[in-house]
Amino acid sequence: MARRENPEINAGSMADIAFLLLIFFLVTTTMDVDSGIPKKLAEKTEVEPPIVKEKNIFQVSINRNNQLLVENEVMELKDLKDAAIKFIDNGGGIGNPMPDKEAGAPCDYCKGAKDPDSSDHPNKAIISVESDRGTEYGTYVAVQNELLRAYTELRNRLCKDKYGMSFDELEQAFIDSARKDESLRKKVEDIKTSYPQIISDSDPTNVK
């Protein structure tokens, strides 16, 4: 009786198949990336910080229940941007000296209420953000985004009034020039100086 041979599986191309599957999963797999807020940290200095008037501080607190408190009053997140704009753009007094100026002056481009009990000038307006140790990171980021939106809106408005384009467009034009156009550089710096982003983050505490 003839011996019957068992069929064999050709495994010669298995390594190639495994390699192709590896490449496929590497290309198609998505990875979660933590969101963040780019910020430039202040450098350590021996200089004593200046005394800041309470009216020039806009207090924003987030408690452990992710509840937003602005100036000790409960506020919805959707209302934060407008409240921040009202504070920053108040223009109720004399500001710090602008570049190439020896003395401070009132804000002649502010369109706020000029309330003497609110901020004096955009370059004196400080937004202080305090969060609780139990605050969710997503809530903290959402609050920061609303505050940045307030500055963006003010900068865009002033830039359109002075240069006929939004600040976003001005910055993009400067980037497109490979950051070499000095005229555009001065305009960008002018808008940033007019509405400087002054957001102070306190260390997490137990916010009630």
C-alpha positions as CSV (number, residue, x, y, z in Angstrom):
1,M,0.0,0.0,0.0
2,A,1.4,3.4,-1.0
3,R,2.5,5.7,1.8
4,R,0.3,8.7,2.0
5,E,2.1,12.0,2.7
6,N,0.5,14.7,4.9
7,P,0.1,18.0,3.2
8,E,2.3,20.8,4.5
9,I,1.5,24.4,5.0
10,N,3.9,26.8,3.3
11,A,4.9,29.2,6.0
12,G,7.5,31.0,4.0
13,S,5.4,34.1,3.5
14,M,4.1,34.3,7.1
15,A,6.8,36.7,8.2
16,D,5.8,39.0,5.3
17,I,2.2,38.9,6.2
18,A,2.9,39.7,9.9
19,F,5.0,42.6,8.8
20,L,2.3,44.0,6.6
21,L,-0.3,43.6,9.4
22,L,2.1,45.5,11.7
23,I,2.4,48.4,9.3
24,F,-1.4,48.4,8.8
25,F,-2.1,48.8,12.5
26,L,0.6,51.4,12.9
27,V,-0.9,53.5,10.2
28,T,-4.6,53.2,11.1
29,T,-4.3,53.3,14.9
30,T,-5.1,56.7,16.5
31,M,-3.6,57.7,19.8
32,D,-5.2,60.1,22.3
33,V,-3.1,63.2,23.0
34,D,-3.6,65.2,26.1
35,S,-4.8,68.8,25.4
36,G,-2.9,71.6,26.9
37,I,-2.4,75.3,27.0
38,P,0.9,76.8,25.9
39,K,2.2,79.3,28.4
40,K,5.5,81.1,29.0
41,L,6.5,80.7,32.7
42,A,7.7,83.7,34.5
43,E,11.4,83.8,35.2
44,K,12.7,83.8,38.8
45,T,13.5,87.3,39.9
46,E,14.7,89.1,43.1
47,V,12.7,92.2,42.3
48,E,9.7,92.8,44.7
49,P,6.4,92.6,42.8
50,P,4.5,95.9,42.6
51,I,1.5,96.5,44.8
52,V,-1.7,95.8,42.8
53,K,-5.0,97.5,43.5
54,E,-7.8,95.0,44.2
55,K,-9.9,96.6,41.5
56,N,-7.3,95.6,38.9
57,I,-7.7,91.9,39.8
58,F,-10.4,89.8,38.2
59,Q,-10.8,86.7,40.4
60,V,-11.8,83.4,38.8
61,S,-12.2,80.3,41.0
62,I,-13.1,76.7,40.1
63,N,-14.2,74.6,43.0
64,R,-14.0,70.8,43.4
65,N,-17.5,70.4,41.9
66,N,-16.2,72.2,38.7
67,Q,-18.4,75.2,39.6
68,L,-17.2,78.5,38.3
69,L,-17.0,81.5,40.7
70,V,-16.2,85.0,39.3
71,E,-15.7,87.7,41.8
72,N,-17.2,85.4,44.4
73,E,-20.4,85.0,42.3
74,V,-21.5,81.8,40.6
75,M,-21.2,82.2,36.8
76,E,-21.9,80.0,33.8
77,L,-18.9,79.2,31.6
78,K,-20.6,80.7,28.5
79,D,-20.7,84.1,30.3
80,L,-17.0,84.1,31.3
81,K,-15.6,85.6,28.0
82,D,-17.9,88.6,28.1
83,A,-17.3,89.2,31.7
84,A,-13.5,89.1,31.1
85,I,-13.8,91.5,28.2
86,K,-15.8,93.9,30.3
87,F,-13.1,93.9,33.0
88,I,-10.1,94.1,30.6
89,D,-11.6,96.8,28.4
90,N,-13.0,99.0,31.2
91,G,-10.4,101.7,30.9
92,G,-11.3,103.4,34.2
93,G,-8.0,105.1,35.0
94,I,-4.4,105.6,34.1
95,G,-2.3,102.7,32.7
96,N,1.3,101.8,33.1
97,P,3.7,103.6,30.7
98,M,3.5,102.2,27.2
99,P,6.8,101.4,25.3
100,D,8.7,104.6,24.5
101,K,6.5,106.6,26.9
102,E,7.7,108.0,30.2
103,A,4.3,108.3,31.9
104,G,1.1,106.3,31.9
105,A,-2.0,107.5,30.2
106,P,-5.7,106.7,29.9
107,C,-6.8,104.0,27.5
108,D,-8.0,105.9,24.4
109,Y,-8.9,102.7,22.5
110,C,-10.9,101.0,25.3
111,K,-14.6,100.8,24.7
112,G,-15.7,99.8,28.2
113,A,-17.8,101.6,30.8
114,K,-14.8,103.4,32.4
115,D,-16.1,102.3,35.8
116,P,-13.8,103.7,38.5
117,D,-14.3,100.6,40.6
118,S,-13.0,98.3,37.8
119,S,-9.7,98.0,36.0
120,D,-7.7,101.1,35.2
121,H,-6.2,99.9,31.9
122,P,-5.7,96.7,29.9
123,N,-2.0,96.7,30.9
124,K,-3.0,96.7,34.6
125,A,-5.8,94.3,34.3
126,I,-4.8,91.0,35.9
127,I,-6.9,87.8,35.7
128,S,-6.3,85.5,38.6
129,V,-7.3,81.9,38.2
130,E,-7.6,79.6,41.2
131,S,-8.5,76.0,41.0
132,D,-9.2,73.3,43.6
133,R,-7.2,70.1,43.9
134,G,-10.4,68.2,42.9
135,T,-11.1,70.3,39.8
136,E,-11.3,68.3,36.6
137,Y,-8.5,69.2,34.1
138,G,-11.1,69.5,31.3
139,T,-12.9,72.2,33.2
140,Y,-9.7,74.1,33.9
141,V,-8.8,74.1,30.2
142,A,-12.3,75.2,29.2
143,V,-12.0,78.2,31.6
144,Q,-8.6,79.1,30.2
145,N,-9.8,78.9,26.7
146,E,-12.7,81.3,27.4
147,L,-10.2,83.8,28.9
148,L,-7.9,83.5,25.9
149,R,-11.0,84.0,23.6
150,A,-11.6,87.3,25.4
151,Y,-8.1,88.6,24.6
152,T,-8.4,87.4,21.0
153,E,-11.7,89.3,20.5
154,L,-10.3,92.5,21.9
155,R,-7.1,92.2,19.8
156,N,-9.0,91.5,16.7
157,R,-11.3,94.5,17.2
158,L,-8.4,96.9,17.8
159,C,-6.4,95.5,14.9
160,K,-9.4,96.0,12.5
161,D,-9.8,99.6,13.7
162,K,-6.1,100.4,13.3
163,Y,-4.9,98.3,10.4
164,G,-8.0,97.1,8.6
165,M,-7.5,93.4,9.4
166,S,-8.0,91.0,12.3
167,F,-5.1,90.2,14.5
168,D,-5.2,86.6,13.4
169,E,-4.7,87.8,9.8
170,L,-2.0,90.2,10.8
171,E,-0.1,87.5,12.7
172,Q,-0.5,85.1,9.7
173,A,0.9,87.8,7.3
174,F,3.9,88.2,9.6
175,I,4.5,84.5,9.7
176,D,4.2,84.3,5.9
177,S,6.9,86.9,5.7
178,A,9.2,84.4,7.5
179,R,9.0,86.9,10.4
180,K,11.2,89.3,8.6
181,D,8.8,92.2,7.8
182,E,9.6,94.8,10.4
183,S,6.5,96.8,9.6
184,L,4.3,93.8,10.4
185,R,6.4,93.0,13.5
186,K,5.8,96.5,14.9
187,K,2.0,96.2,14.3
188,V,1.9,92.8,16.0
189,E,3.8,94.1,19.0
190,D,1.6,97.2,19.1
191,I,-1.6,95.1,19.4
192,K,0.0,92.7,21.9
193,T,1.2,95.6,24.0
194,S,-2.2,97.3,23.9
195,Y,-4.0,94.1,25.2
196,P,-1.3,92.1,27.0
197,Q,-2.4,88.7,28.2
198,I,-2.0,88.9,32.0
199,I,-3.4,85.6,33.4
200,S,-2.0,84.5,36.8
201,D,-2.5,80.9,37.9
202,S,-2.5,80.2,41.6
203,D,-1.4,76.8,43.0
204,P,-4.4,74.4,43.5
205,T,-6.0,74.9,46.9
206,N,-9.3,73.8,48.5
207,V,-11.8,76.2,46.9
208,K,-15.2,76.1,48.6
